Amino acid sequence: QVQLVESGGGLVQTGGSLRLSCAASGADFSRLDMAWYRQTPGKQRELVASATNGGTIMYGNSVQGRFTIARDNDKSTVYLQMNRLKPEDTAVYYCHAKFWARPYWGQGTQVTVSP
């Protein structure tokens, strides 16, 4: 059983930065595929960024060039550095892990970007 705990959300002004962290436990972190998703009310959960256990990194079109995902296998943690934030980035951000094709989710952390 993989447990994920996110932190780092909050309120920031347009153009500001935040860094989200997701600490994983319960499995060998180096074998997990990790990702960040976000969701706003009434909309489907959207992939923000992913980092596989093999080092492949992908970003959603709306965050390309502004967000950076990074994983620290020694700390069993994945990060999402968010720069040049926009009001449309406001959402609940969820950490996601995949292990043996089974998905795991964190509890979510709120990010609010004020105009």
ABEGO torsion letter per residue (X at the ends): XBBBBBBGBEBBBBGBBBBBBBBBBGBBAAABBBBBBBBBBGBBBBBABBBBAAGBBBBBAAABGABBBBBBAAAGBBBBBBBGBBAAABBBBBBBBBBGGBBBBBAEBBBBBBX
